[in-house]
């Protein structure tokens, strides 16, 4: 009878210890993920100027929108970070204001609205080792609206701790 009680007590202690270990491990893992995200955010901010230049070069050479040439792209200071739901890749979304002009000899030369400033979101990605961009532009949406529109693909990363 006493042996059964001891075995039950030891088994209970072992399960409690395992539960405590798993809880501590989850806490450490969350903290490590948060530190990694903070590090990647900081690296983005440190490299932001060169990333913005790369974005402009790639977007301007993309041929999109058809018949328009990129003249200028002004970047807002705020950044919204998100994670791709499918592959976990980190994204940075930045509001931009873009100015176009009609491509000489193109279809848009006679369109008055060509010179109007356009609101959009510039997309930057972290490939696991560094930040980059493909020049992807989400037109007519600010970063918050882009997150909402692409909520099936992207999840916001909570800034609160």
Order of alpha helices (4+ residues) and beta strands (2+ residues): alpha-alpha-beta-beta-beta-beta-beta-beta-alpha-beta
